[in-house]
Amino acid sequence: MKQIDLRSDTVTKPSAAMLEAMVKAPVGDDVYGEDPTINKLEALAAKMLGTQDSIFCTSGTQSNLLALMVHCERGDEYIVGQLAHSYRYEGGGAAVFGSIQPQPLDFEADGTLSLEKVSQFIKPDDYHFAKTALLCLENTHAGKVLPLEYLSEAKKFARDKGLMLHLDGARIFNAAVKLKVDVKEITKYFDTISCCLSKGLGAPVGSVLCGSKNQIKKARRWRKVLGGGMRQAGILAAAGIFALSNNIQRLEDDHDNALVLARGLAKIEGINIDVDMVQTNIIFADIKADMGALCNFLKEKKIIIGKSNRLRIVTHLDISREDIDYTIKAFKAFFN
């Protein structure tokens, strides 16, 4: 029996077609700018996201850090969500490597940052304070999609306040598919965008940072400093090209599966899910049970979930509708 891994959409395995593309990829030394497959990926990503240029990075952590270091100098500050990935889950890289101070704020229930609250934390031009240089948003955040109207307001706000605007768009294509718009309708509001190729899109590794020619030139230098200069990495970029070319529209299947799973689990006494908040491929639930016991029970049935106080389930391209039905039955068996 197959293993059903619901911890994240980063656990997917490359398909046979993706592996074939990787094997056949022409390669060169990317530090010299001579890897044709990486060059092709960067051109494709920039075109798709509507920017002048892009750079292939080893991870979303690296691409977000590069963006911060592009926009901020030592002693500057960025405003970010308290639970945002680029603040909470990336090892404090902005402070460690960039000497950049984070100013975290609580997210609103819909995944936005209140621009009114943000305005209260922009530091005055005074040498007692770090200089506020950047506002970072996240889309999707906890699976929630930011409204286009809010993004328009955020861009105007940032310009009025003299801030640059970065998007951690690790799952930006999930947002675009949910809104049924071209991804450029989202990215056009931002100065830089980080997009993950290994979350949802099925590539085994990598993210791209998209922005202007000058921004990406600066990012390329910082990537080298951070040890991110790669050689014949076209074999990895080929997976990214395949993902961008084949695995975007199918994200709707993941969204549908997540909603079916959420509705099924919500009917079980002992599981509390706000089904209306399940907008893409991520489900959060409060469990009235011992999480350790639940994890062990499901593991015996070849289902893996994360070991945390709150249940988080993520659907992806390796999860079928049959897997969803099987998982609902397994949860019912545990709670019964």
N, C-alpha and C positions, 0 to 999 in steps of 0.2 A: 504494500500500500504506500502511496506517495505521502510525503510529509507536507503538511499545510502550515506554512510559516506566515503568521499574521503580525509579526513584530514591526515590520516596516516594508516599504516598497523599495528598499535598498538590497533586499535579499534575493532578487531575481537572478536567474542564470541566463547567460547569452543563448539565444536560439541558434539552431544549426545554420540558418541563413546569416545571422550576425557573425558567427564564428568563421564562416566561409569568407565573408567580406574582410574580416581581420587578417586571415591567412593570405589573401590575395592583395592586400594593400601595398602600394609602392611606398617606400620609406626613404628618408634621408636624415641628415643631422639637423634637428630643429633649432639648436642653439645658433647655427649658421643660417636659419631660416630656409633650410633646404629640404624639409620633409613635405612632399607634395600633398600627402593626405591630411596632415595637420593644417596646411595652408588652405586646403579645400574646406575643411571643417570650420575654420575661423571665418572664411568668407561666407559660408552658408549660414552660420549662426548670426553674423552681423546683418545679412540680408533679411533673414527671417524675423529678427527682433527690431529691425529698422534703425540700426546704428551704423556709424562709419566703419567700425572695426571691432574685432574681438580677439581674445587670447584664450587658448586652451590651458586649463589648470588641472592640477591633480585632484582637487576636491572643491566642494563648496566652501569649506573652511578657508582654503587658500584664496579662492576668488573673492570672497567677502573681505578678507584681510587686505588683499590688493586694492580693492575699492576704497577702503578706509584710508590706506596709506597714500593713495592717489589724491584723495580729497583733503586730507588733514596733514598738517605739519606737527612736529613734536610740540606737545603742550596744548594742542587743540582738543576740542570736545565734539563728540557726536551724540545726538539724541536718538534713543532706540527703545523698543519695547522691553519691559522687564523680563518677559518670557521669550523674547526673540532669540532665534538661533544664533545670530551674530553677536549677541551679548552673553547669553547664558550657557551655550553649548559648544563654544569654540575656543575653550581653554584660556580665555582672557588675552588672546593674541594681540588685540588692538593696543592694550596697555603694555604687554610684554615686549612686542617687537616694534610697535609704532609710537610708543609713549603718548598714546591718544587716550584721553579720559572719556569713559562712557557716562552718559546721563540717562539712566533707565527710568521709564515711566510705565505705569500700568496700562495694559491694553483695555479698550472697551470690549463689550461683550461680542461685538461683530468683528473683532480683529483689527479695528482701526486704532490709531492714536488720536486722541482729542487734540485738534489743532489749537484750541483755546488753552489747554493745559501745556502743550508744547511751548506756546508763546510765553508762558509764565516762567519757563526754565531756560530760555535763551539768555545767556549771560550778557550783561552790559559791557560796552567797550571800556574796560577798566583793568589795569594790570593785576588787580587782586584775583581775577577770575581767568579760568581757561577760556579761550576763544571758541564760541560755538560756531562750527563750520559746516555741519552736515546733519541731515535728518535721514534716518533709515527706516524704511517700511518693509513689511514682509507679506508676500502674497503667493500662495495661500498661507494663512496663519492658523495652525491647528485645524487645517482642512477648510477654513472659512475663506471666502472670496471677497476681496475688497471691492466696493461699488465703484464704477467708473466715475460717477459724480464726485465721490470723495477724492479720487486720484487727481481730478482736475482742480479741486480746491486745494489739495496738498501742493501741487505744483505752483499755483499762484501764491500760496502762503510762503513757500520756500523762497520764491523770487522776491517777494516783498520784504522778507526778513534777511535776505542776503545769504541764504543757505543753499548748499548743493543737496541733491536728492538722490539717494541710492535705494535700489530695490533688491532685497534678497528674494529673488524669484525662483528659488529652488524648484518649486512646483508651479511655475508660471503658466505652463501649458495646461495644467489641470484647471487653473482659473479661466483661461481662454476658452477651453472646451465647455466649461460650465456656463459661461456667459454667452457662448455661441458667437464669439467674435474672433477676428484675426488677432493674434498675440500683440501685434503692433498697436492695437487700440488700447492696450494696457501699458506697453513699454514706452510709448511716446511721451509720457509725462515725466520720465526719469532721465537723469544724467548718466547713470551707469546701472546695469542690470546684471546680476549673477543668476545663471540658469544651470541647474544640475542635470546631467545626462544619465545619472545612475539612480535617480529617484523617479519611479514611475515609467520612465522612458526605456529602461531595461539595459542600458549600457553597463559594463562591469566597473567602470571607473571614469571619473572626470566631470568637470564643470567648465562653463565658459563665462568669461566676464566681457560684457559688451559695453562700448562707449565710443567716444570720439577718437580720432587718430591720435591726438596728443595724450589723452588719458590712457589709451592702451599702450602707447610708447613708454609712458612712465610706469605703467603696470608691468611691462615686460622687464624693465630694469629691476623693479622690486621682486618680481618672481625669481629672477636669477639670484638675487641676494638671499632670498628665502630658501634657496636650494631647489627651486622648481624648474630649472632648465633641463629639458629632456632631449634625448638624442633621437634614436629611431623609434619614436613613439607613435608613428602613424598607425601601427597595429591597434593602438587604443583609440585613436581619432576615428578610425574606420568604424568602430562600434558606435561612436557618437553620431557619425553621419548616417548610419543605418537607423539609429534610434530616431533622429530628427526627421528622417524620410519615411519611416514606416510606423512609428509607435505613438503618434500624437492623437489621432482621431479615436483610436481604440481605448484611450483613457476613459471615454464615456462608459465603456463596459465596467471598468473599475468603480466608477461612480454609482452605476446601477447596482452592482454587487454589494457595495457598502450600504446602500439604502435598504436593499432586501435583508441584509444581515442585521442592520440596526432595527428594522421593524420586527424581525423575528425575535431578536434578543429582548426588545422592549416589552414583549408579551410575557416574559418570564418573571415571576415574582422573585425579587431579590436583585434584579438588575434595573437600574434607572438610567435611561438614555433620553436626551432631548433630541428626538428624531429630526426636528426642524433645523438643528445645527449641523446635521450630516449633509454637507453640500457637495463634497467631492469624495475622496477615497479614504478619509480618516474618521474613525468613530471613537468617541470617548464615553465611558460609562462608569457610574458609581456602583460598586458591588457590595452587597450585604453578605459577604462570605469571606473565608480565609483565602487570600490570594495565592498563598503558597500551595494550599491544598488544591485550588482550582488549576493552577499551573501543572501540578503533578498529574492530576486526573486527565487533563487534556493531552499532556505529553504521552500518556499511555495510549491515547487514541491518535497519535501522530499529528497533533495540533500544537503549535508553539505560539505562546503569547508572551509579552514582556512581563517581567517581574517588577511591578511597581504598585503603589498603593491605589492607583486609579487605572482602570482597564483602558488601554489604547490598542485599537485594532486598525490595521492598514491593509487595504486590498490592492492587488497589483496583477500584472499580466500572467503570473504563474498560478493565480487563483481562479478557478472556474465556478460557474453557478452550482455545479454539483458539490464542489468543496464548501460553498456557502451553506447549502442545505444540510450537508453532513455536520458542519460546525454548529449550526443551530440545534440539531438533534443532540450533539454532545453536551452543549451547555444545558439543555433541558434535562438530560440524564443526570448531570451533576446536581442541579438545584432541586431535582425531585428526590 
